[in-house]
């Protein structure tokens, strides 16, 4: 994952993932899981992702989605399944959710 490792509630952050030794054209499924205190807060799938190039995908969260998070640490992890049936997982990333003075969706 590249980019910032913190986001503010009510914003639209983009998280980018570079896949090593895996081409996006060989993926059958993708799941990106965001958790807080061991509770699943948000699950994104391949249809939610944007292809940046042959080995990088990105996911953009909406204002409504970031407002779901509580202030504090959250974890995210990427899992992929290839067309050949291989399932791979990234490490767990810890990112910080920060508070905004105004949570109104613009």
N, CA, C and O atoms as a GROMACS GRO file, in nm:
protein
  424
    1UNK      N    1   0.085  -0.117   0.000
    1UNK     CA    2   0.000   0.000   0.000
    1UNK      C    3   0.089   0.122   0.000
    1UNK      O    4   0.189   0.128   0.072
    2UNK      N    5   0.054   0.218  -0.079
    2UNK     CA    6   0.131   0.342  -0.081
    2UNK      C    7   0.039   0.457  -0.046
    2UNK      O    8  -0.082   0.439  -0.032
    3UNK      N    9   0.095   0.574  -0.030
    3UNK     CA   10   0.015   0.691   0.000
    3UNK      C   11   0.008   0.715   0.150
    3UNK      O   12   0.091   0.666   0.226
    4UNK      N   13  -0.092   0.791   0.189
    4UNK     CA   14  -0.104   0.827   0.330
    4UNK      C   15  -0.150   0.709   0.414
    4UNK      O   16  -0.218   0.619   0.364
    5UNK      N   17  -0.112   0.709   0.538
    5UNK     CA   18  -0.153   0.604   0.630
    5UNK      C   19  -0.243   0.663   0.738
    5UNK      O   20  -0.245   0.614   0.852
    6UNK      N   21  -0.317   0.766   0.704
    6UNK     CA   22  -0.417   0.827   0.790
    6UNK      C   23  -0.521   0.892   0.700
    6UNK      O   24  -0.490   0.931   0.587
    7UNK      N   25  -0.642   0.902   0.749
    7UNK     CA   26  -0.746   0.972   0.676
    7UNK      C   27  -0.839   1.040   0.777
    7UNK      O   28  -0.842   1.003   0.894
    8UNK      N   29  -0.912   1.138   0.729
    8UNK     CA   30  -1.009   1.209   0.812
    8UNK      C   31  -1.150   1.159   0.780
    8UNK      O   32  -1.181   1.130   0.664
    9UNK      N   33  -1.232   1.150   0.882
    9UNK     CA   34  -1.372   1.116   0.860
    9UNK      C   35  -1.435   1.220   0.767
    9UNK      O   36  -1.404   1.338   0.776
   10UNK      N   37  -1.522   1.175   0.677
   10UNK     CA   38  -1.590   1.265   0.586
   10UNK      C   39  -1.509   1.306   0.465
   10UNK      O   40  -1.549   1.397   0.392
   11UNK      N   41  -1.395   1.241   0.441
   11UNK     CA   42  -1.313   1.271   0.323
   11UNK      C   43  -1.318   1.153   0.226
   11UNK      O   44  -1.386   1.054   0.251
   12UNK      N   45  -1.247   1.166   0.114
   12UNK     CA   46  -1.248   1.062   0.010
   12UNK      C   47  -1.106   1.014  -0.020
   12UNK      O   48  -1.052   1.042  -0.127
   13UNK      N   49  -1.044   0.942   0.073
   13UNK     CA   50  -0.907   0.896   0.050
   13UNK      C   51  -0.901   0.785  -0.054
   13UNK      O   52  -0.998   0.712  -0.074
   14UNK      N   53  -0.787   0.774  -0.120
   14UNK     CA   54  -0.760   0.666  -0.214
   14UNK      C   55  -0.646   0.583  -0.160
   14UNK      O   56  -0.541   0.637  -0.126
   15UNK      N   57  -0.666   0.453  -0.152
   15UNK     CA   58  -0.561   0.360  -0.110
   15UNK      C   59  -0.515   0.280  -0.232
   15UNK      O   60  -0.597   0.223  -0.304
   16UNK      N   61  -0.384   0.278  -0.253
   16UNK     CA   62  -0.327   0.210  -0.369
   16UNK      C   63  -0.247   0.088  -0.324
   16UNK      O   64  -0.176   0.093  -0.223
   17UNK      N   65  -0.260  -0.020  -0.400
   17UNK     CA   66  -0.191  -0.145  -0.371
   17UNK      C   67  -0.112  -0.190  -0.492
   17UNK      O   68  -0.166  -0.201  -0.602
   18UNK      N   69   0.016  -0.215  -0.472
   18UNK     CA   70   0.100  -0.272  -0.577
   18UNK      C   71   0.114  -0.420  -0.551
   18UNK      O   72   0.157  -0.462  -0.444
   19UNK      N   73   0.077  -0.500  -0.650
   19UNK     CA   74   0.084  -0.645  -0.638
   19UNK      C   75   0.215  -0.693  -0.696
   19UNK      O   76   0.247  -0.666  -0.811
   20UNK      N   77   0.291  -0.764  -0.616
   20UNK     CA   78   0.420  -0.818  -0.660
   20UNK      C   79   0.399  -0.958  -0.718
   20UNK      O   80   0.332  -1.041  -0.657
   21UNK      N   81   0.454  -0.983  -0.833
   21UNK     CA   82   0.450  -1.114  -0.899
   21UNK      C   83   0.309  -1.160  -0.935
   21UNK      O   84   0.287  -1.280  -0.957
   22UNK      N   85   0.215  -1.067  -0.943
   22UNK     CA   86   0.078  -1.101  -0.982
   22UNK      C   87   0.028  -0.992  -1.078
   22UNK      O   88   0.037  -0.873  -1.049
   23UNK      N   89  -0.024  -1.036  -1.190
   23UNK     CA   90  -0.082  -0.942  -1.286
   23UNK      C   91  -0.231  -0.929  -1.257
   23UNK      O   92  -0.298  -1.028  -1.226
   24UNK      N   93  -0.284  -0.807  -1.269
   24UNK     CA   94  -0.427  -0.787  -1.246
   24UNK      C   95  -0.512  -0.869  -1.342
   24UNK      O   96  -0.625  -0.905  -1.310
   25UNK      N   97  -0.458  -0.899  -1.460
   25UNK     CA   98  -0.534  -0.976  -1.558
   25UNK      C   99  -0.555  -1.120  -1.513
   25UNK      O  100  -0.637  -1.192  -1.571
   26UNK      N  101  -0.482  -1.164  -1.410
   26UNK     CA  102  -0.496  -1.303  -1.362
   26UNK      C  103  -0.584  -1.311  -1.237
   26UNK      O  104  -0.594  -1.418  -1.177
   27UNK      N  105  -0.648  -1.202  -1.198
   27UNK     CA  106  -0.727  -1.203  -1.075
   27UNK      C  107  -0.872  -1.241  -1.101
   27UNK      O  108  -0.935  -1.192  -1.195
   28UNK      N  109  -0.923  -1.328  -1.017
   28UNK     CA  110  -1.064  -1.366  -1.021
   28UNK      C  111  -1.144  -1.285  -0.919
   28UNK      O  112  -1.258  -1.247  -0.944
   29UNK      N  113  -1.081  -1.259  -0.803
   29UNK     CA  114  -1.152  -1.189  -0.697
   29UNK      C  115  -1.054  -1.109  -0.613
   29UNK      O  116  -0.936  -1.145  -0.601
   30UNK      N  117  -1.103  -1.001  -0.555
   30UNK     CA  118  -1.026  -0.915  -0.464
   30UNK      C  119  -1.117  -0.880  -0.348
   30UNK      O  120  -1.235  -0.849  -0.367
   31UNK      N  121  -1.062  -0.883  -0.228
   31UNK     CA  122  -1.135  -0.836  -0.110
   31UNK      C  123  -1.041  -0.747  -0.030
   31UNK      O  124  -0.929  -0.787   0.002
   32UNK      N  125  -1.088  -0.628   0.002
   32UNK     CA  126  -1.013  -0.537   0.088
   32UNK      C  127  -1.101  -0.517   0.211
   32UNK      O  128  -1.212  -0.465   0.202
   33UNK      N  129  -1.048  -0.559   0.325
   33UNK     CA  130  -1.125  -0.556   0.449
   33UNK      C  131  -1.069  -0.447   0.540
   33UNK      O  132  -0.950  -0.443   0.569
   34UNK      N  133  -1.158  -0.360   0.586
   34UNK     CA  134  -1.125  -0.256   0.683
   34UNK      C  135  -1.190  -0.296   0.816
   34UNK      O  136  -1.310  -0.322   0.820
   35UNK      N  137  -1.111  -0.300   0.923
   35UNK     CA  138  -1.165  -0.338   1.053
   35UNK      C  139  -1.125  -0.237   1.160
   35UNK      O  140  -1.026  -0.166   1.147
   36UNK      N  141  -1.205  -0.234   1.266
   36UNK     CA  142  -1.171  -0.160   1.388
   36UNK      C  143  -1.215  -0.246   1.505
   36UNK      O  144  -1.327  -0.297   1.508
   37UNK      N  145  -1.124  -0.263   1.601
   37UNK     CA  146  -1.154  -0.345   1.720
   37UNK      C  147  -1.209  -0.482   1.680
   37UNK      O  148  -1.303  -0.532   1.742
   38UNK      N  149  -1.149  -0.543   1.577
   38UNK     CA  150  -1.185  -0.676   1.528
   38UNK      C  151  -1.326  -0.685   1.467
   38UNK      O  152  -1.374  -0.795   1.440
   39UNK      N  153  -1.390  -0.572   1.444
   39UNK     CA  154  -1.519  -0.569   1.374
   39UNK      C  155  -1.497  -0.527   1.230
   39UNK      O  156  -1.427  -0.429   1.204
   40UNK      N  157  -1.556  -0.601   1.135
   40UNK     CA  158  -1.549  -0.560   0.995
   40UNK      C  159  -1.632  -0.433   0.979
   40UNK      O  160  -1.752  -0.431   1.007
   41UNK      N  161  -1.567  -0.327   0.932
   41UNK     CA  162  -1.634  -0.199   0.912
   41UNK      C  163  -1.675  -0.183   0.766
   41UNK      O  164  -1.784  -0.134   0.736
   42UNK      N  165  -1.587  -0.225   0.676
   42UNK     CA  166  -1.610  -0.204   0.533
   42UNK      C  167  -1.538  -0.312   0.455
   42UNK      O  168  -1.422  -0.343   0.483
   43UNK      N  169  -1.606  -0.371   0.356
   43UNK     CA  170  -1.546  -0.469   0.266
   43UNK      C  171  -1.560  -0.416   0.124
   43UNK      O  172  -1.670  -0.380   0.082
   44UNK      N  173  -1.450  -0.412   0.052
   44UNK     CA  174  -1.451  -0.372  -0.089
   44UNK      C  175  -1.409  -0.492  -0.173
   44UNK      O  176  -1.331  -0.576  -0.128
   45UNK      N  177  -1.461  -0.500  -0.295
   45UNK     CA  178  -1.430  -0.612  -0.383
   45UNK      C  179  -1.371  -0.562  -0.515
   45UNK      O  180  -1.353  -0.442  -0.535
   46UNK      N  181  -1.340  -0.655  -0.603
   46UNK     CA  182  -1.277  -0.622  -0.731
   46UNK      C  183  -1.358  -0.518  -0.809
   46UNK      O  184  -1.300  -0.431  -0.874
   47UNK      N  185  -1.489  -0.528  -0.804
   47UNK     CA  186  -1.572  -0.433  -0.880
   47UNK      C  187  -1.562  -0.290  -0.825
   47UNK      O  188  -1.596  -0.195  -0.895
   48UNK      N  189  -1.515  -0.274  -0.701
   48UNK     CA  190  -1.497  -0.142  -0.642
   48UNK      C  191  -1.361  -0.081  -0.674
   48UNK      O  192  -1.339   0.038  -0.650
   49UNK      N  193  -1.270  -0.161  -0.728
   49UNK     CA  194  -1.132  -0.118  -0.750
   49UNK      C  195  -1.113  -0.055  -0.888
   49UNK      O  196  -1.186  -0.083  -0.983
   50UNK      N  197  -1.012   0.032  -0.895
   50UNK     CA  198  -0.971   0.090  -1.022
   50UNK      C  199  -0.834   0.034  -1.057
   50UNK      O  200  -0.747   0.024  -0.970
   51UNK      N  201  -0.816  -0.002  -1.182
   51UNK     CA  202  -0.688  -0.055  -1.229
   51UNK      C  203  -0.599   0.063  -1.267
   51UNK      O  204  -0.630   0.140  -1.358
   52UNK      N  205  -0.487   0.076  -1.196
   52UNK     CA  206  -0.391   0.185  -1.224
   52UNK      C  207  -0.295   0.144  -1.335
   52UNK      O  208  -0.265   0.223  -1.424
   53UNK      N  209  -0.246   0.022  -1.328
   53UNK     CA  210  -0.163  -0.039  -1.433
   53UNK      C  211  -0.172  -0.190  -1.414
   53UNK      O  212  -0.261  -0.237  -1.342
   54UNK      N  213  -0.082  -0.268  -1.475
   54UNK     CA  214  -0.098  -0.414  -1.473
   54UNK      C  215  -0.076  -0.476  -1.335
   54UNK      O  216  -0.115  -0.591  -1.313
   55UNK      N  217  -0.014  -0.404  -1.242
   55UNK     CA  218   0.006  -0.463  -1.110
   55UNK      C  219  -0.030  -0.369  -0.995
   55UNK      O  220   0.012  -0.390  -0.882
   56UNK      N  221  -0.109  -0.264  -1.025
   56UNK     CA  222  -0.150  -0.173  -0.918
   56UNK      C  223  -0.299  -0.146  -0.926
   56UNK      O  224  -0.353  -0.114  -1.032
   57UNK      N  225  -0.366  -0.162  -0.811
   57UNK     CA  226  -0.506  -0.121  -0.806
   57UNK      C  227  -0.527  -0.023  -0.695
   57UNK      O  228  -0.449  -0.015  -0.600
   58UNK      N  229  -0.634   0.053  -0.708
   58UNK     CA  230  -0.664   0.154  -0.606
   58UNK      C  231  -0.811   0.145  -0.569
   58UNK      O  232  -0.895   0.098  -0.645
   59UNK      N  233  -0.838   0.190  -0.450
   59UNK     CA  234  -0.974   0.193  -0.400
   59UNK      C  235  -0.998   0.331  -0.339
   59UNK      O  236  -0.920   0.378  -0.257
   60UNK      N  237  -1.106   0.394  -0.380
   60UNK     CA  238  -1.140   0.526  -0.327
   60UNK      C  239  -1.260   0.512  -0.236
   60UNK      O  240  -1.364   0.458  -0.276
   61UNK      N  241  -1.246   0.562  -0.114
   61UNK     CA  242  -1.356   0.559  -0.019
   61UNK      C  243  -1.441   0.684  -0.036
   61UNK      O  244  -1.390   0.791  -0.072
   62UNK      N  245  -1.570   0.671  -0.009
   62UNK     CA  246  -1.660   0.785  -0.018
   62UNK      C  247  -1.667   0.855   0.118
   62UNK      O  248  -1.620   0.803   0.219
   63UNK      N  249  -1.725   0.974   0.118
   63UNK     CA  250  -1.745   1.047   0.243
   63UNK      C  251  -1.832   0.965   0.340
   63UNK      O  252  -1.803   0.957   0.459
   64UNK      N  253  -1.937   0.904   0.287
   64UNK     CA  254  -2.025   0.823   0.370
   64UNK      C  255  -1.949   0.706   0.432
   64UNK      O  256  -1.970   0.672   0.549
   65UNK      N  257  -1.860   0.644   0.354
   65UNK     CA  258  -1.783   0.530   0.406
   65UNK      C  259  -1.686   0.572   0.514
   65UNK      O  260  -1.674   0.503   0.616
   66UNK      N  261  -1.616   0.684   0.496
   66UNK     CA  262  -1.520   0.724   0.599
   66UNK      C  263  -1.592   0.773   0.725
   66UNK      O  264  -1.534   0.769   0.834
   67UNK      N  265  -1.715   0.818   0.712
   67UNK     CA  266  -1.792   0.858   0.831
   67UNK      C  267  -1.834   0.738   0.916
   67UNK      O  268  -1.871   0.755   1.032
   68UNK      N  269  -1.829   0.618   0.860
   68UNK     CA  270  -1.862   0.496   0.934
   68UNK      C  271  -1.757   0.468   1.042
   68UNK      O  272  -1.788   0.414   1.148
   69UNK      N  273  -1.631   0.506   1.014
   69UNK     CA  274  -1.521   0.473   1.105
   69UNK      C  275  -1.525   0.559   1.231
   69UNK      O  276  -1.565   0.676   1.227
   70UNK      N  277  -1.484   0.499   1.341
   70UNK     CA  278  -1.463   0.572   1.465
   70UNK      C  279  -1.322   0.631   1.462
   70UNK      O  280  -1.235   0.579   1.394
   71UNK      N  281  -1.301   0.737   1.535
   71UNK     CA  282  -1.168   0.796   1.545
   71UNK      C  283  -1.076   0.695   1.613
   71UNK      O  284  -1.111   0.637   1.716
   72UNK      N  285  -0.959   0.675   1.556
   72UNK     CA  286  -0.861   0.582   1.612
   72UNK      C  287  -0.802   0.493   1.504
   72UNK      O  288  -0.819   0.519   1.385
   73UNK      N  289  -0.734   0.390   1.548
   73UNK     CA  290  -0.668   0.300   1.454
   73UNK      C  291  -0.768   0.208   1.387
   73UNK      O  292  -0.866   0.163   1.448
   74UNK      N  293  -0.742   0.180   1.261
   74UNK     CA  294  -0.814   0.074   1.191
   74UNK      C  295  -0.711  -0.006   1.113
   74UNK      O  296  -0.600   0.041   1.086
   75UNK      N  297  -0.749  -0.125   1.078
   75UNK     CA  298  -0.661  -0.212   1.000
   75UNK      C  299  -0.725  -0.237   0.865
   75UNK      O  300  -0.847  -0.236   0.851
   76UNK      N  301  -0.640  -0.259   0.766
   76UNK     CA  302  -0.690  -0.303   0.637
   76UNK      C  303  -0.598  -0.409   0.582
   76UNK      O  304  -0.478  -0.411   0.608
   77UNK      N  305  -0.658  -0.498   0.505
   77UNK     CA  306  -0.583  -0.607   0.444
   77UNK      C  307  -0.644  -0.640   0.309
   77UNK      O  308  -0.766  -0.641   0.293
   78UNK      N  309  -0.557  -0.666   0.214
   78UNK     CA  310  -0.596  -0.703   0.078
   78UNK      C  311  -0.578  -0.853   0.062
   78UNK      O  312  -0.475  -0.908   0.099
   79UNK      N  313  -0.679  -0.919   0.005
   79UNK     CA  314  -0.669  -1.060  -0.032
   79UNK      C  315  -0.711  -1.073  -0.177
   79UNK      O  316  -0.806  -1.008  -0.221
   80UNK      N  317  -0.640  -1.156  -0.251
   80UNK     CA  318  -0.673  -1.178  -0.392
   80UNK      C  319  -0.680  -1.327  -0.421
   80UNK      O  320  -0.613  -1.408  -0.356
   81UNK      N  321  -0.763  -1.362  -0.519
   81UNK     CA  322  -0.770  -1.498  -0.570
   81UNK      C  323  -0.743  -1.493  -0.719
   81UNK      O  324  -0.808  -1.418  -0.791
   82UNK      N  325  -0.648  -1.573  -0.764
   82UNK     CA  326  -0.614  -1.575  -0.907
   82UNK      C  327  -0.707  -1.671  -0.981
   82UNK      O  328  -0.776  -1.752  -0.920
   83UNK      N  329  -0.706  -1.659  -1.112
   83UNK     CA  330  -0.785  -1.749  -1.196
   83UNK      C  331  -0.742  -1.893  -1.177
   83UNK      O  332  -0.821  -1.985  -1.199
   84UNK      N  333  -0.617  -1.915  -1.136
   84UNK     CA  334  -0.566  -2.049  -1.109
   84UNK      C  335  -0.602  -2.102  -0.972
   84UNK      O  336  -0.565  -2.215  -0.939
   85UNK      N  337  -0.674  -2.024  -0.892
   85UNK     CA  338  -0.719  -2.070  -0.761
   85UNK      C  339  -0.627  -2.036  -0.645
   85UNK      O  340  -0.658  -2.070  -0.531
   86UNK      N  341  -0.514  -1.970  -0.672
   86UNK     CA  342  -0.422  -1.932  -0.565
   86UNK      C  343  -0.478  -1.811  -0.489
   86UNK      O  344  -0.522  -1.714  -0.551
   87UNK      N  345  -0.477  -1.819  -0.356
   87UNK     CA  346  -0.524  -1.708  -0.273
   87UNK      C  347  -0.404  -1.648  -0.202
   87UNK      O  348  -0.329  -1.718  -0.135
   88UNK      N  349  -0.388  -1.517  -0.215
   88UNK     CA  350  -0.274  -1.444  -0.156
   88UNK      C  351  -0.327  -1.333  -0.067
   88UNK      O  352  -0.438  -1.283  -0.086
   89UNK      N  353  -0.247  -1.296   0.031
   89UNK     CA  354  -0.288  -1.193   0.125
   89UNK      C  355  -0.174  -1.095   0.149
   89UNK      O  356  -0.057  -1.134   0.151
   90UNK      N  357  -0.208  -0.970   0.168
   90UNK     CA  358  -0.108  -0.870   0.206
   90UNK      C  359  -0.091  -0.876   0.358
   90UNK      O  360  -0.165  -0.944   0.428
   91UNK      N  361   0.007  -0.804   0.406
   91UNK     CA  362   0.017  -0.786   0.550
   91UNK      C  363  -0.100  -0.698   0.595
   91UNK      O  364  -0.167  -0.638   0.512
   92UNK      N  365  -0.122  -0.690   0.724
   92UNK     CA  366  -0.223  -0.600   0.777
   92UNK      C  367  -0.161  -0.462   0.794
   92UNK      O  368  -0.055  -0.447   0.855
   93UNK      N  369  -0.228  -0.363   0.739
   93UNK     CA  370  -0.182  -0.225   0.752
   93UNK      C  371  -0.263  -0.155   0.860
   93UNK      O  372  -0.386  -0.170   0.866
   94UNK      N  373  -0.196  -0.081   0.944
   94UNK     CA  374  -0.264  -0.001   1.046
   94UNK      C  375  -0.266   0.142   0.997
   94UNK      O  376  -0.162   0.201   0.969
   95UNK      N  377  -0.387   0.198   0.988
   95UNK     CA  378  -0.401   0.337   0.947
   95UNK      C  379  -0.485   0.409   1.053
   95UNK      O  380  -0.563   0.347   1.125
   96UNK      N  381  -0.468   0.537   1.059
   96UNK     CA  382  -0.534   0.617   1.161
   96UNK      C  383  -0.652   0.692   1.102
   96UNK      O  384  -0.640   0.758   0.998
   97UNK      N  385  -0.766   0.681   1.166
   97UNK     CA  386  -0.883   0.759   1.129
   97UNK      C  387  -0.888   0.879   1.223
   97UNK      O  388  -0.895   0.864   1.345
   98UNK      N  389  -0.884   0.996   1.164
   98UNK     CA  390  -0.885   1.120   1.242
   98UNK      C  391  -1.022   1.186   1.233
   98UNK      O  392  -1.097   1.165   1.137
   99UNK      N  393  -1.053   1.265   1.332
   99UNK     CA  394  -1.183   1.332   1.339
   99UNK      C  395  -1.183   1.459   1.253
   99UNK      O  396  -1.080   1.524   1.234
  100UNK      N  397  -1.300   1.492   1.204
  100UNK     CA  398  -1.323   1.618   1.132
  100UNK      C  399  -1.418   1.702   1.216
  100UNK      O  400  -1.503   1.649   1.287
  101UNK      N  401  -1.403   1.832   1.207
  101UNK     CA  402  -1.495   1.921   1.278
  101UNK      C  403  -1.635   1.914   1.218
  101UNK      O  404  -1.734   1.935   1.287
  102UNK      N  405  -1.642   1.884   1.088
  102UNK     CA  406  -1.770   1.883   1.016
  102UNK      C  407  -1.781   1.752   0.940
  102UNK      O  408  -1.704   1.729   0.847
  103UNK      N  409  -1.875   1.666   0.977
  103UNK     CA  410  -1.895   1.537   0.910
  103UNK      C  411  -2.001   1.541   0.802
  103UNK      O  412  -2.037   1.437   0.746
  104UNK      N  413  -2.052   1.660   0.771
  104UNK     CA  414  -2.158   1.670   0.669
  104UNK      C  415  -2.102   1.628   0.533
  104UNK      O  416  -1.993   1.670   0.494
  105UNK      N  417  -2.179   1.547   0.461
  105UNK     CA  418  -2.140   1.503   0.327
  105UNK      C  419  -2.162   1.619   0.231
  105UNK      O  420  -2.270   1.676   0.226
  106UNK      N  421  -2.059   1.652   0.156
  106UNK     CA  422  -2.066   1.764   0.062
  106UNK      C  423  -2.099   1.716  -0.078
  106UNK      O  424  -2.109   1.797  -0.170
   0.00000   0.00000   0.00000
